[in-house]
Amino acid sequence: MDWHAVFPPIACFGLSAFVVWLSILYAHRRALYDQPGQRRSHSAPTPRGGGIGIAMAALAACAWVWHATGDIGLLRVAIAIGIVAAVGWIDDHRGLGVVPRLTAHFSAAVFLLSWYVNLPHSLSVWLGLAVALIACTWSINLHNFMDGINGLLAAQAVFVLGTFAMLLVGVSSPAPLFLLWGMAALGFLPFNFPRARIFMGDVGSGTLGLIISAGVLCLAIQPGATGLACGLIVCSAFVTDATCTLLSRMLRGRRWYSAHREHLYQWLVRSGFSHARVVALYMGWNLFVVVPVLYAVNRGAVAQSPLGGCAWMLAVYSLAFATWIAGKRWCLQHAKNENKPKV
């Protein structure tokens, strides 16, 4: 057995789990609880902030891969993670306004992108960087929005980061980094699923949103035509739910930035689905849609064709959009039927 290959993932899993366990004790001592409420999907006070274990293990993974590869750029990645985790930790304790949070997220995205940028500065590069900055900032907040029921975000992160690691094997040196980050998310999962002993909090959801955006960017800059399409396909379940929900609220004139329970996963829970069943539905999308499409995109002539990759990506998102609409309509109809007076 090659312990040099086996030890780092086990260490990341163990470090994450140990710090999460400590954070439970800390949360109880500080009375750091998420209280039940109309806009929440839990029924009992539950400790929060357990995502600090993910953040600490993610930083340790950066240090390990830097030691192995000598990539000094990982220092900038670590700074980005530290900024998002610190702001999330503060927000979990006393709350922060929208402006300071978004400023910190944007700053972290700048540090993250500096890891990738070694290209000639042309107009197209600067336009691409502007789009990437917005996308990274959105990813941090998107994953915060999707962290609302037991196990959903952690399970999604394990799948996404593990898939990134497999897609990058042999083509990019950061491939082991995404495996270690996936193990950090896995270390949190037993404490949050199927029963939540602690919630991730902004410190964890923000960190995962940042490093998942790092994976999409890493795929986008690899040689070949389909890297960006593959990255977006992997993230399709969460991107669709969060983006469609946001646009729906904006079109209806709602305060889109305020807390709510209008994501599809939240409507499913409100319609009687257990948290475990909803997680299974999202993982089913990953296994039965995302994985086969990734196989199709990365074989034969499609792997060399940007049009082929884009066509598959558009097909996946079209199906995801249709599924979101159908699911939301079913939930609304179910709620309407439940509210009908019984004869």
One Martini backbone bead per residue (centre of mass of N, CA, C, O) as a GRO file, in nm:
protein
  343
    1MET     BB    1   0.096   0.036   0.023
    2ASP     BB    2   0.050   0.383  -0.046
    3TRP     BB    3   0.083   0.613   0.203
    4HIS     BB    4   0.119   0.879   0.038
    5ALA     BB    5  -0.182   0.844  -0.082
    6VAL     BB    6  -0.361   0.765   0.180
    7PHE     BB    7  -0.312   0.967   0.415
    8PRO     BB    8  -0.431   1.248   0.331
    9PRO     BB    9  -0.735   1.173   0.315
   10ILE     BB   10  -0.757   1.066   0.605
   11ALA     BB   11  -0.661   1.327   0.743
   12CYS     BB   12  -0.886   1.513   0.637
   13PHE     BB   13  -1.119   1.358   0.755
   14GLY     BB   14  -1.022   1.361   1.052
   15LEU     BB   15  -0.993   1.665   1.094
   16SER     BB   16  -1.278   1.744   1.028
   17ALA     BB   17  -1.423   1.564   1.240
   18PHE     BB   18  -1.279   1.675   1.491
   19VAL     BB   19  -1.364   1.975   1.461
   20VAL     BB   20  -1.665   1.924   1.460
   21TRP     BB   21  -1.678   1.803   1.743
   22LEU     BB   22  -1.570   2.058   1.882
   23SER     BB   23  -1.796   2.251   1.774
   24ILE     BB   24  -2.022   2.129   1.942
   25LEU     BB   25  -1.912   2.206   2.217
   26TYR     BB   26  -1.889   2.509   2.157
   27ALA     BB   27  -2.188   2.566   2.087
   28HIS     BB   28  -2.302   2.485   2.362
   29ARG     BB   29  -2.138   2.687   2.532
   30ARG     BB   30  -2.239   2.948   2.338
   31ALA     BB   31  -2.525   2.916   2.225
   32LEU     BB   32  -2.502   2.811   1.907
   33TYR     BB   33  -2.808   2.849   1.746
   34ASP     BB   34  -3.062   2.720   1.549
   35GLN     BB   35  -3.374   2.827   1.513
   36PRO     BB   36  -3.678   2.776   1.473
   37GLY     BB   37  -3.891   2.843   1.176
   38GLN     BB   38  -4.064   2.943   0.900
   39ARG     BB   39  -3.768   2.947   0.725
   40ARG     BB   40  -3.729   2.654   0.833
   41SER     BB   41  -3.637   2.280   0.840
   42HIS     BB   42  -3.649   2.279   1.156
   43SER     BB   43  -3.765   2.177   1.510
   44ALA     BB   44  -3.480   2.229   1.654
   45PRO     BB   45  -3.228   2.325   1.826
   46THR     BB   46  -2.912   2.387   1.649
   47PRO     BB   47  -2.607   2.370   1.595
   48ARG     BB   48  -2.345   2.584   1.466
   49GLY     BB   49  -2.031   2.580   1.268
   50GLY     BB   50  -1.913   2.296   1.154
   51GLY     BB   51  -1.752   2.407   0.893
   52ILE     BB   52  -1.472   2.449   1.025
   53GLY     BB   53  -1.366   2.169   0.952
   54ILE     BB   54  -1.353   2.212   0.648
   55ALA     BB   55  -1.167   2.460   0.647
   56MET     BB   56  -0.923   2.334   0.793
   57ALA     BB   57  -0.884   2.098   0.592
   58ALA     BB   58  -0.848   2.276   0.339
   59LEU     BB   59  -0.589   2.414   0.438
   60ALA     BB   60  -0.425   2.155   0.481
   61ALA     BB   61  -0.436   2.071   0.182
   62CYS     BB   62  -0.278   2.308   0.072
   63ALA     BB   63  -0.018   2.246   0.230
   64TRP     BB   64   0.033   1.963   0.117
   65VAL     BB   65   0.043   2.033  -0.189
   66TRP     BB   66   0.264   2.242  -0.166
   67HIS     BB   67   0.478   2.042  -0.057
   68ALA     BB   68   0.458   1.847  -0.314
   69THR     BB   69   0.476   2.089  -0.559
   70GLY     BB   70   0.550   2.408  -0.502
   71ASP     BB   71   0.283   2.579  -0.519
   72ILE     BB   72   0.258   2.910  -0.432
   73GLY     BB   73  -0.042   2.971  -0.524
   74LEU     BB   74  -0.181   2.829  -0.272
   75LEU     BB   75  -0.172   3.075  -0.089
   76ARG     BB   76  -0.410   3.223  -0.228
   77VAL     BB   77  -0.617   3.007  -0.172
   78ALA     BB   78  -0.593   3.016   0.137
   79ILE     BB   79  -0.679   3.310   0.166
   80ALA     BB   80  -0.958   3.277   0.045
   81ILE     BB   81  -1.058   3.073   0.251
   82GLY     BB   82  -1.005   3.249   0.502
   83ILE     BB   83  -1.200   3.476   0.435
   84VAL     BB   84  -1.465   3.314   0.412
   85ALA     BB   85  -1.448   3.172   0.687
   86ALA     BB   86  -1.432   3.424   0.868
   87VAL     BB   87  -1.698   3.555   0.780
   88GLY     BB   88  -1.875   3.309   0.851
   89TRP     BB   89  -1.804   3.294   1.153
   90ILE     BB   90  -1.911   3.572   1.225
   91ASP     BB   91  -2.200   3.530   1.113
   92ASP     BB   92  -2.266   3.289   1.308
   93HIS     BB   93  -2.248   3.478   1.569
   94ARG     BB   94  -2.370   3.802   1.469
   95GLY     BB   95  -2.374   3.901   1.201
   96LEU     BB   96  -2.396   4.037   0.865
   97GLY     BB   97  -2.391   4.231   0.617
   98VAL     BB   98  -2.405   4.237   0.281
   99VAL     BB   99  -2.161   4.414   0.208
  100PRO     BB  100  -1.926   4.276   0.370
  101ARG     BB  101  -1.969   3.997   0.250
  102LEU     BB  102  -1.935   4.063  -0.055
  103THR     BB  103  -1.656   4.190  -0.029
  104ALA     BB  104  -1.515   3.935   0.074
  105HIS     BB  105  -1.593   3.748  -0.160
  106PHE     BB  106  -1.460   3.914  -0.382
  107SER     BB  107  -1.173   3.904  -0.266
  108ALA     BB  108  -1.146   3.597  -0.273
  109ALA     BB  109  -1.181   3.573  -0.582
  110VAL     BB  110  -0.926   3.725  -0.652
  111PHE     BB  111  -0.726   3.528  -0.521
  112LEU     BB  112  -0.813   3.278  -0.676
  113LEU     BB  113  -0.759   3.387  -0.971
  114SER     BB  114  -0.447   3.433  -0.928
  115TRP     BB  115  -0.381   3.124  -0.971
  116TYR     BB  116  -0.453   3.128  -1.299
  117VAL     BB  117  -0.314   3.397  -1.393
  118ASN     BB  118  -0.089   3.360  -1.703
  119LEU     BB  119  -0.193   3.555  -1.919
  120PRO     BB  120  -0.243   3.752  -2.156
  121HIS     BB  121  -0.348   4.085  -2.166
  122SER     BB  122  -0.671   4.093  -2.274
  123LEU     BB  123  -0.989   4.155  -2.332
  124SER     BB  124  -1.090   3.862  -2.304
  125VAL     BB  125  -0.959   3.810  -2.030
  126TRP     BB  126  -1.101   4.037  -1.870
  127LEU     BB  127  -1.387   3.937  -1.924
  128GLY     BB  128  -1.347   3.658  -1.801
  129LEU     BB  129  -1.275   3.762  -1.515
  130ALA     BB  130  -1.539   3.907  -1.457
  131VAL     BB  131  -1.716   3.656  -1.476
  132ALA     BB  132  -1.560   3.488  -1.263
  133LEU     BB  133  -1.609   3.674  -1.021
  134ILE     BB  134  -1.914   3.648  -1.022
  135ALA     BB  135  -1.927   3.337  -1.007
  136CYS     BB  136  -1.778   3.301  -0.736
  137THR     BB  137  -1.967   3.474  -0.565
  138TRP     BB  138  -2.220   3.308  -0.633
  139SER     BB  139  -2.122   3.034  -0.526
  140ILE     BB  140  -2.102   3.107  -0.231
  141ASN     BB  141  -2.411   3.183  -0.205
  142LEU     BB  142  -2.549   2.940  -0.330
  143HIS     BB  143  -2.447   2.732  -0.108
  144ASN     BB  144  -2.592   2.874   0.118
  145PHE     BB  145  -2.884   2.839   0.011
  146MET     BB  146  -2.846   2.505  -0.007
  147ASP     BB  147  -2.821   2.511   0.321
  148GLY     BB  148  -3.127   2.358   0.464
  149ILE     BB  149  -3.057   2.048   0.493
  150ASN     BB  150  -2.976   1.741   0.565
  151GLY     BB  151  -2.677   1.666   0.372
  152LEU     BB  152  -2.686   1.812   0.095
  153LEU     BB  153  -2.420   1.975   0.065
  154ALA     BB  154  -2.216   1.758   0.148
  155ALA     BB  155  -2.292   1.549  -0.068
  156GLN     BB  156  -2.246   1.731  -0.312
  157ALA     BB  157  -1.946   1.794  -0.254
  158VAL     BB  158  -1.840   1.508  -0.273
  159PHE     BB  159  -1.921   1.464  -0.564
  160VAL     BB  160  -1.794   1.711  -0.706
  161LEU     BB  161  -1.497   1.687  -0.601
  162GLY     BB  162  -1.452   1.395  -0.694
  163THR     BB  163  -1.506   1.451  -0.995
  164PHE     BB  164  -1.285   1.657  -1.038
  165ALA     BB  165  -1.052   1.469  -0.971
  166MET     BB  166  -1.107   1.270  -1.208
  167LEU     BB  167  -1.096   1.481  -1.444
  168LEU     BB  168  -0.783   1.575  -1.354
  169VAL     BB  169  -0.647   1.324  -1.403
  170GLY     BB  170  -0.343   1.375  -1.585
  171VAL     BB  171  -0.394   1.715  -1.639
  172SER     BB  172  -0.362   1.806  -1.322
  173SER     BB  173  -0.208   1.884  -1.022
  174PRO     BB  174  -0.482   1.956  -0.842
  175ALA     BB  175  -0.638   1.687  -0.810
  176PRO     BB  176  -0.573   1.612  -0.507
  177LEU     BB  177  -0.712   1.858  -0.381
  178PHE     BB  178  -1.009   1.769  -0.444
  179LEU     BB  179  -0.999   1.512  -0.283
  180LEU     BB  180  -0.941   1.645  -0.008
  181TRP     BB  181  -1.191   1.826  -0.007
  182GLY     BB  182  -1.392   1.592  -0.016
  183MET     BB  183  -1.299   1.470   0.259
  184ALA     BB  184  -1.379   1.714   0.427
  185ALA     BB  185  -1.684   1.688   0.369
  186LEU     BB  186  -1.710   1.393   0.471
  187GLY     BB  187  -1.638   1.457   0.774
  188PHE     BB  188  -1.920   1.607   0.822
  189LEU     BB  189  -2.166   1.421   0.743
  190PRO     BB  190  -2.219   1.241   1.010
  191PHE     BB  191  -2.321   1.516   1.172
  192ASN     BB  192  -2.578   1.575   0.937
  193PHE     BB  193  -2.629   1.258   0.862
  194PRO     BB  194  -2.955   1.216   0.902
  195ARG     BB  195  -2.877   1.359   1.167
  196ALA     BB  196  -2.850   1.674   1.326
  197ARG     BB  197  -2.589   1.789   1.536
  198ILE     BB  198  -2.500   1.994   1.305
  199PHE     BB  199  -2.434   2.282   1.138
  200MET     BB  200  -2.243   2.444   0.908
  201GLY     BB  201  -2.274   2.715   0.803
  202ASP     BB  202  -2.107   2.975   0.654
  203VAL     BB  203  -1.819   2.859   0.689
  204GLY     BB  204  -1.888   2.606   0.502
  205SER     BB  205  -2.054   2.700   0.254
  206GLY     BB  206  -1.849   2.910   0.151
  207THR     BB  207  -1.610   2.722   0.114
  208LEU     BB  208  -1.746   2.530  -0.089
  209GLY     BB  209  -1.816   2.743  -0.302
  210LEU     BB  210  -1.525   2.821  -0.364
  211ILE     BB  211  -1.397   2.534  -0.437
  212ILE     BB  212  -1.597   2.473  -0.663
  213SER     BB  213  -1.517   2.712  -0.842
  214ALA     BB  214  -1.224   2.615  -0.871
  215GLY     BB  215  -1.295   2.361  -1.036
  216VAL     BB  216  -1.423   2.496  -1.281
  217LEU     BB  217  -1.174   2.668  -1.354
  218CYS     BB  218  -0.973   2.435  -1.386
  219LEU     BB  219  -1.125   2.305  -1.625
  220ALA     BB  220  -1.137   2.558  -1.818
  221ILE     BB  221  -0.796   2.567  -1.850
  222GLN     BB  222  -0.778   2.316  -1.992
  223PRO     BB  223  -0.703   2.114  -2.218
  224GLY     BB  224  -0.953   2.151  -2.432
  225ALA     BB  225  -1.318   2.188  -2.496
  226THR     BB  226  -1.494   2.067  -2.216
  227GLY     BB  227  -1.435   2.171  -1.927
  228LEU     BB  228  -1.658   2.378  -1.860
  229ALA     BB  229  -1.897   2.196  -1.921
  230CYS     BB  230  -1.834   1.985  -1.706
  231GLY     BB  231  -1.842   2.168  -1.457
  232LEU     BB  232  -2.144   2.257  -1.498
  233ILE     BB  233  -2.270   1.977  -1.497
  234VAL     BB  234  -2.191   1.890  -1.209
  235CYS     BB  235  -2.358   2.162  -1.087
  236SER     BB  236  -2.664   2.161  -1.189
  237ALA     BB  237  -2.851   2.121  -0.945
  238PHE     BB  238  -2.776   2.384  -0.784
  239VAL     BB  239  -2.781   2.599  -1.002
  240THR     BB  240  -3.078   2.567  -1.077
  241ASP     BB  241  -3.221   2.608  -0.808
  242ALA     BB  242  -3.096   2.884  -0.728
  243THR     BB  243  -3.147   3.046  -0.992
  244CYS     BB  244  -3.453   3.001  -1.031
  245THR     BB  245  -3.535   3.114  -0.756
  246LEU     BB  246  -3.420   3.395  -0.787
  247LEU     BB  247  -3.571   3.476  -1.048
  248SER     BB  248  -3.855   3.430  -0.939
  249ARG     BB  249  -3.840   3.644  -0.713
  250MET     BB  250  -3.771   3.887  -0.892
  251LEU     BB  251  -4.024   3.871  -1.085
  252ARG     BB  252  -4.222   3.897  -0.815
  253GLY     BB  253  -4.089   4.121  -0.616
  254ARG     BB  254  -3.904   4.004  -0.421
  255ARG     BB  255  -3.683   3.964  -0.154
  256TRP     BB  256  -3.415   3.791  -0.262
  257TYR     BB  257  -3.213   3.837   0.004
  258SER     BB  258  -3.403   3.694   0.177
  259ALA     BB  259  -3.536   3.477   0.368
  260HIS     BB  260  -3.640   3.135   0.270
  261ARG     BB  261  -3.872   2.855   0.120
  262GLU     BB  262  -3.829   2.822  -0.236
  263HIS     BB  263  -3.684   2.590  -0.286
  264LEU     BB  264  -3.722   2.282  -0.396
  265TYR     BB  265  -3.615   2.130  -0.145
  266GLN     BB  266  -3.811   2.281   0.047
  267TRP     BB  267  -4.079   2.199  -0.088
  268LEU     BB  268  -4.045   1.896  -0.046
  269VAL     BB  269  -4.048   1.907   0.261
  270ARG     BB  270  -4.328   2.057   0.279
  271SER     BB  271  -4.459   1.790   0.119
  272GLY     BB  272  -4.319   1.532   0.308
  273PHE     BB  273  -4.030   1.501   0.269
  274SER     BB  274  -3.753   1.380   0.357
  275HIS     BB  275  -3.431   1.458   0.377
  276ALA     BB  276  -3.324   1.190   0.261
  277ARG     BB  277  -3.500   1.190   0.004
  278VAL     BB  278  -3.395   1.452  -0.118
  279VAL     BB  279  -3.102   1.369  -0.137
  280ALA     BB  280  -3.159   1.129  -0.324
  281LEU     BB  281  -3.263   1.296  -0.563
  282TYR     BB  282  -3.001   1.458  -0.614
  283MET     BB  283  -2.819   1.206  -0.645
  284GLY     BB  284  -2.976   1.091  -0.882
  285TRP     BB  285  -2.903   1.308  -1.080
  286ASN     BB  286  -2.598   1.258  -1.071
  287LEU     BB  287  -2.604   0.947  -1.154
  288PHE     BB  288  -2.835   0.958  -1.409
  289VAL     BB  289  -2.711   1.225  -1.557
  290VAL     BB  290  -2.421   1.331  -1.512
  291VAL     BB  291  -2.248   1.078  -1.556
  292PRO     BB  292  -2.336   0.997  -1.846
  293VAL     BB  293  -2.266   1.271  -1.975
  294LEU     BB  294  -1.966   1.272  -1.909
  295TYR     BB  295  -1.906   1.022  -2.073
  296ALA     BB  296  -1.999   1.141  -2.346
  297VAL     BB  297  -1.810   1.396  -2.350
  298ASN     BB  298  -1.525   1.208  -2.291
  299ARG     BB  299  -1.578   1.078  -2.580
  300GLY     BB  300  -1.435   1.102  -2.854
  301ALA     BB  301  -1.524   1.375  -3.048
  302VAL     BB  302  -1.653   1.547  -2.822
  303ALA     BB  303  -1.384   1.612  -2.658
  304GLN     BB  304  -1.294   1.808  -2.925
  305SER     BB  305  -1.580   1.969  -2.896
  306PRO     BB  306  -1.731   2.257  -2.806
  307LEU     BB  307  -2.015   2.207  -2.923
  308GLY     BB  308  -2.066   1.937  -2.788
  309GLY     BB  309  -2.038   2.032  -2.495
  310CYS     BB  310  -2.257   2.254  -2.509
  311ALA     BB  311  -2.493   2.074  -2.590
  312TRP     BB  312  -2.493   1.902  -2.333
  313MET     BB  313  -2.525   2.133  -2.133
  314LEU     BB  314  -2.797   2.239  -2.244
  315ALA     BB  315  -2.949   1.975  -2.199
  316VAL     BB  316  -2.918   1.958  -1.896
  317TYR     BB  317  -3.043   2.242  -1.827
  318SER     BB  318  -3.313   2.191  -1.960
  319LEU     BB  319  -3.391   1.951  -1.783
  320ALA     BB  320  -3.357   2.095  -1.511
  321PHE     BB  321  -3.564   2.316  -1.561
  322ALA     BB  322  -3.806   2.126  -1.609
  323THR     BB  323  -3.784   1.983  -1.334
  324TRP     BB  324  -3.824   2.232  -1.157
  325ILE     BB  325  -4.106   2.307  -1.259
  326ALA     BB  326  -4.246   2.038  -1.200
  327GLY     BB  327  -4.178   2.027  -0.898
  328LYS     BB  328  -4.308   2.294  -0.815
  329ARG     BB  329  -4.595   2.230  -0.914
  330TRP     BB  330  -4.641   1.984  -0.740
  331CYS     BB  331  -4.607   2.127  -0.467
  332LEU     BB  332  -4.831   2.338  -0.504
  333GLN     BB  333  -5.059   2.133  -0.548
  334HIS     BB  334  -5.024   1.987  -0.282
  335ALA     BB  335  -5.080   2.234  -0.103
  336LYS     BB  336  -5.362   2.291  -0.214
  337ASN     BB  337  -5.490   2.015  -0.135
  338GLU     BB  338  -5.427   2.037   0.173
  339ASN     BB  339  -5.609   2.315   0.203
  340LYS     BB  340  -5.854   2.174   0.155
  341PRO     BB  341  -6.151   2.110   0.249
  342LYS     BB  342  -6.299   1.865   0.423
  343VAL     BB  343  -6.587   1.647   0.347
   0.00000   0.00000   0.00000
